[in-house]
Amino acid sequence: MVNATYSPSVLQEDDENKVLNERRKDCFQKLIENGVKNVWIHRETVLQDLLKVYESSSDIAESRATFSFHGEEGMDLDGIKRETYSIFWKQLLDEYF
């Protein structure tokens, strides 16, 4: 006969994993419900444009955002998104630090 004992830390870890999984499901569901938000920005003013977008659109953080630069052609297959956030952080650091 096997004597199984449970450690409180194992039970606590299991509970934490359940909570995290529920949060992931909720977040994923919000992404599905809110869909894709296409954001048009200017390359020269990425910092100001993104701040305006995130201030004015309460659901943007819970959406899948794609970015396009005014006057430029291209599809955001995450390359433009990475470039947008890189420019954002560079402009933020240059302006405030």
C-alpha positions as CSV (number, residue, x, y, z in Angstrom):
1,M,0.0,0.0,0.0
2,V,1.3,3.4,-1.0
3,N,1.2,6.1,1.6
4,A,0.6,9.3,-0.3
5,T,1.1,12.6,1.6
6,Y,0.6,16.0,0.0
7,S,2.8,18.9,0.8
8,P,1.0,22.2,1.2
9,S,3.5,23.8,-1.2
10,V,2.4,21.3,-3.9
11,L,-1.2,22.1,-3.3
12,Q,-0.5,25.8,-3.3
13,E,1.4,25.5,-6.6
14,D,-1.5,23.6,-8.1
15,D,-3.9,26.4,-7.0
16,E,-1.6,29.1,-8.5
17,N,-1.4,27.2,-11.8
18,K,-5.2,27.0,-11.9
19,V,-5.5,30.7,-11.3
20,L,-2.9,31.5,-14.0
21,N,-4.6,29.2,-16.5
22,E,-7.9,31.0,-15.8
23,R,-6.3,34.4,-16.3
24,R,-4.8,33.2,-19.6
25,K,-8.2,31.9,-20.8
26,D,-9.8,35.3,-19.9
27,C,-7.0,37.2,-21.7
28,F,-7.3,35.0,-24.8
29,Q,-11.1,35.4,-24.8
30,K,-10.8,39.2,-24.6
31,L,-8.4,39.1,-27.6
32,I,-10.9,37.1,-29.6
33,E,-13.8,39.4,-28.6
34,N,-11.9,42.7,-29.3
35,G,-10.3,41.4,-32.5
36,V,-7.6,43.2,-34.4
37,K,-7.1,47.0,-34.2
38,N,-5.2,48.6,-37.0
39,V,-3.3,51.6,-35.8
40,W,-2.0,54.2,-38.3
41,I,1.0,56.2,-37.1
42,H,3.7,58.6,-38.4
43,R,7.2,57.4,-38.2
44,E,8.4,60.8,-36.9
45,T,5.9,60.9,-34.0
46,V,5.5,57.3,-32.9
47,L,5.7,58.2,-29.2
48,Q,3.0,60.8,-29.4
49,D,0.8,58.7,-31.7
50,L,0.9,55.6,-29.5
51,L,0.3,57.5,-26.3
52,K,-2.8,59.1,-27.9
53,V,-4.0,55.7,-29.1
54,Y,-3.6,54.0,-25.8
55,E,-5.2,57.0,-23.9
56,S,-8.2,57.2,-26.2
57,S,-8.9,53.5,-26.8
58,S,-9.6,51.6,-23.6
59,D,-9.7,48.2,-25.3
60,I,-6.5,48.5,-27.3
61,A,-4.4,46.8,-24.7
62,E,-6.8,43.8,-24.9
63,S,-6.7,43.7,-28.7
64,R,-4.3,42.4,-31.2
65,A,-2.8,45.6,-32.5
66,T,-1.3,45.9,-36.0
67,F,0.6,49.0,-37.1
68,S,1.0,50.8,-40.4
69,F,3.1,53.9,-41.1
70,H,1.4,56.7,-43.0
71,G,2.9,57.0,-46.5
72,E,4.5,53.6,-46.4
73,E,3.4,50.3,-47.8
74,G,3.7,47.1,-45.8
75,M,1.8,44.5,-44.0
76,D,2.3,44.0,-40.2
77,L,3.4,40.4,-39.9
78,D,5.0,41.5,-36.6
79,G,8.0,43.2,-38.2
80,I,6.4,46.6,-38.3
81,K,5.1,46.0,-34.8
82,R,8.6,45.3,-33.5
83,E,9.9,48.3,-35.4
84,T,7.1,50.5,-34.0
85,Y,7.8,49.5,-30.4
86,S,11.6,49.9,-30.9
87,I,11.0,53.5,-32.3
88,F,8.6,54.2,-29.4
89,W,11.2,53.2,-26.7
90,K,14.0,55.1,-28.5
91,Q,11.8,58.3,-28.7
92,L,10.7,57.9,-25.1
93,L,14.3,57.5,-23.9
94,D,15.5,60.4,-26.0
95,E,12.7,62.7,-24.8
96,Y,12.5,61.9,-21.1
97,F,15.9,60.5,-20.1
